[in-house]
Amino acid sequence: MGKYEIKTDDLVYKPAEDTFLLEENLQINKNDTVLEIGTGSGLVALYAREKSDKITVSDINFNALEIAEENFKNNGIDDIELVFGNLYEPFKNRKFDVILFNTPYLPTEDEDIINDDLNYAFDGGVDGRKVIDPFLYGLKKHLNEHGKVQMIQSSLSNIEKTFEILENEGFICEITKKQHFFFEDVVLITATLL
């Protein structure tokens, strides 16, 4: 995966186009405290670590944290904090300068759901917003003043609604990058808290 050696397994989301879209467009300053939710294999965190040494990653999939930790060690990084949990649950009283999230954005029906931890990586519920909405509504509480969020989402899960929520929550937002696939656009949204 570029300059990093990344191990994956069948229970952890393998870095794909959406991962690279986020990793290639990180907006992180040297002294920023950074949280990546849903770190998966840890690839994005490795690139974030090049920009700041205050990186925390979390995942709801324990297998992902084990793989990410192994990937950090194999690439000579031992100072990324790993936390198990869902969205902001482990971070009740913590704030960050930057929050990153490659969201589970795919609309899913019952027959799309797979019966293992990999399901967390893509299962967005019927409208693709099962995880996106609680993520958006919790952002402000966990960002420092003028904090920033960078998130990946698909046109299948209503980008306009994401913009509407972010703007109502006091953010200025933009689509930083967009990639078109067969039946969807995958976008990187960058939003800054006013």
C-alpha positions as CSV (number, residue, x, y, z in Angstrom):
1,M,0.0,0.0,0.0
2,G,2.4,2.6,-1.2
3,K,5.3,3.0,1.2
4,Y,3.7,0.9,4.0
5,E,3.5,-2.8,4.4
6,I,-0.1,-3.6,5.3
7,K,-1.4,-6.9,6.5
8,T,-5.1,-7.6,6.3
9,D,-7.5,-10.4,7.0
10,D,-11.0,-11.5,6.0
11,L,-12.6,-9.9,9.0
12,V,-11.1,-6.4,8.4
13,Y,-11.9,-3.9,5.6
14,K,-9.1,-4.1,3.1
15,P,-7.8,-0.7,1.9
16,A,-9.7,0.3,-1.3
17,E,-10.4,3.4,-3.4
18,D,-12.3,5.1,-0.6
19,T,-9.3,4.5,1.8
20,F,-6.9,6.1,-0.7
21,L,-9.2,9.0,-1.3
22,L,-9.0,9.9,2.4
23,E,-5.3,9.0,2.8
24,E,-4.2,11.1,-0.2
25,N,-6.1,14.3,0.9
26,L,-5.5,14.5,4.6
27,Q,-5.6,18.1,6.0
28,I,-3.7,17.7,9.3
29,N,-1.3,20.3,10.9
30,K,1.8,19.4,12.9
31,N,0.3,19.9,16.3
32,D,-3.2,18.6,15.6
33,T,-4.8,16.0,17.8
34,V,-6.3,13.5,15.4
35,L,-9.0,10.8,15.9
36,E,-9.6,8.3,13.1
37,I,-12.9,6.4,13.7
38,G,-13.1,3.0,12.1
39,T,-9.3,2.6,11.4
40,G,-9.6,-0.8,9.8
41,S,-6.1,-1.9,8.8
42,G,-4.7,1.4,10.1
43,L,-3.4,2.6,6.7
44,V,-4.9,6.1,6.9
45,A,-3.5,6.5,10.5
46,L,0.0,5.7,9.2
47,Y,-0.3,8.6,6.7
48,A,-1.8,10.8,9.4
49,R,1.1,10.0,11.7
50,E,3.5,11.5,9.1
51,K,1.7,14.9,9.7
52,S,1.2,14.8,13.5
53,D,2.4,12.6,16.4
54,K,-0.9,12.9,18.3
55,I,-3.0,10.2,16.6
56,T,-5.7,8.1,18.2
57,V,-7.6,5.4,16.3
58,S,-10.7,3.5,17.2
59,D,-12.8,0.7,15.8
60,I,-15.9,-1.3,16.8
61,N,-14.2,-4.4,15.2
62,F,-11.7,-5.8,17.6
63,N,-10.0,-7.7,14.8
64,A,-9.3,-4.4,13.1
65,L,-7.6,-3.0,16.1
66,E,-5.3,-6.1,16.3
67,I,-4.4,-5.8,12.6
68,A,-3.9,-2.1,12.9
69,E,-1.6,-2.5,15.9
70,E,0.4,-5.1,14.0
71,N,0.6,-2.8,11.0
72,F,1.8,0.1,13.1
73,K,4.5,-2.1,14.7
74,N,5.6,-3.6,11.4
75,N,6.1,-0.1,10.0
76,G,8.1,1.2,13.1
77,I,5.3,3.2,14.7
78,D,4.6,2.7,18.4
79,D,2.9,5.9,19.5
80,I,-0.6,5.7,18.0
81,E,-3.3,5.2,20.6
82,L,-5.7,2.4,19.9
83,V,-9.2,2.4,21.5
84,F,-12.0,-0.2,21.1
85,G,-15.6,1.2,20.8
86,N,-18.4,2.6,18.7
87,L,-18.2,6.1,17.4
88,Y,-17.7,8.5,20.4
89,E,-18.6,6.1,23.2
90,P,-14.9,5.8,24.3
91,F,-14.3,9.5,24.1
92,K,-17.0,11.0,26.4
93,N,-14.9,14.0,27.5
94,R,-12.3,14.2,24.8
95,K,-12.0,16.7,22.0
96,F,-9.7,16.6,18.9
97,D,-8.6,19.0,16.2
98,V,-9.3,16.6,13.3
99,I,-11.7,13.7,13.1
100,L,-11.4,11.2,10.2
101,F,-13.9,8.6,9.2
102,N,-14.4,6.4,6.1
103,T,-18.0,5.9,7.0
104,P,-20.1,2.7,6.4
105,Y,-22.1,4.4,3.7
106,L,-23.7,1.6,1.7
107,P,-27.5,1.3,1.9
108,T,-28.2,-2.3,3.0
109,E,-31.1,-4.6,3.1
110,D,-31.4,-7.7,5.3
111,E,-29.9,-10.0,2.6
112,D,-26.8,-7.7,2.2
113,I,-25.8,-8.1,5.8
114,I,-22.9,-10.5,6.5
115,N,-22.7,-12.3,9.7
116,D,-19.3,-11.3,11.0
117,D,-17.4,-8.2,12.1
118,L,-16.6,-7.1,8.5
119,N,-20.2,-6.0,8.3
120,Y,-19.4,-2.9,10.4
121,A,-17.2,-1.6,7.6
122,F,-20.0,-1.1,5.1
123,D,-23.4,-1.6,6.6
124,G,-25.1,1.8,6.5
125,G,-28.7,0.6,7.1
126,V,-31.6,0.9,4.7
127,D,-30.7,4.5,3.7
128,G,-27.0,4.3,4.2
129,R,-27.2,6.8,7.1
130,K,-27.4,4.4,10.1
131,V,-23.9,5.4,11.3
132,I,-23.4,8.7,9.4
133,D,-26.2,10.6,11.2
134,P,-25.1,9.7,14.8
135,F,-21.5,10.5,13.7
136,L,-22.5,13.9,12.4
137,Y,-24.7,14.9,15.4
138,G,-21.8,14.0,17.8
139,L,-19.1,15.8,16.0
140,K,-19.4,19.3,17.6
141,K,-19.0,17.9,21.1
142,H,-15.8,16.2,20.2
143,L,-14.0,18.9,18.1
144,N,-11.9,21.7,19.4
145,E,-12.6,25.3,18.3
146,H,-12.2,25.5,14.5
147,G,-11.8,21.7,14.4
148,K,-12.1,19.8,11.2
149,V,-13.8,16.6,10.0
150,Q,-12.8,14.6,6.9
151,M,-15.3,11.9,6.0
152,I,-15.9,9.5,3.1
153,Q,-19.4,9.1,1.8
154,S,-21.3,7.8,-1.2
155,S,-23.9,9.5,-3.4
156,L,-26.1,6.5,-2.5
157,S,-26.4,7.8,1.0
158,N,-27.6,11.4,0.4
159,I,-24.7,13.8,0.4
160,E,-27.1,16.8,0.5
161,K,-28.4,15.6,3.8
162,T,-24.9,15.4,5.2
163,F,-24.2,19.0,4.1
164,E,-27.5,20.2,5.6
165,I,-26.7,18.6,9.0
166,L,-23.2,19.9,9.0
167,E,-24.2,23.4,8.1
168,N,-27.0,23.4,10.8
169,E,-24.3,22.2,13.3
170,G,-22.1,25.2,12.4
171,F,-19.7,23.8,9.9
172,I,-18.5,25.1,6.5
173,C,-18.2,22.2,4.2
174,E,-16.9,21.3,0.8
175,I,-16.4,18.2,-1.4
176,T,-12.6,18.0,-1.4
177,K,-12.4,15.1,-3.9
178,K,-14.8,12.9,-5.8
179,Q,-14.4,9.6,-7.6
180,H,-17.0,8.1,-9.9
181,F,-17.7,4.4,-9.9
182,F,-20.2,2.4,-11.9
183,F,-23.4,3.5,-10.1
184,E,-22.2,6.0,-7.5
185,D,-19.8,8.9,-6.6
186,V,-17.6,8.4,-3.6
187,V,-16.7,11.8,-2.1
188,L,-14.4,13.1,0.5
189,I,-16.2,15.8,2.5
190,T,-14.1,18.2,4.5
191,A,-15.9,20.4,7.0
192,T,-14.5,23.0,9.5
193,L,-16.3,24.1,12.6
194,L,-16.8,27.9,12.6
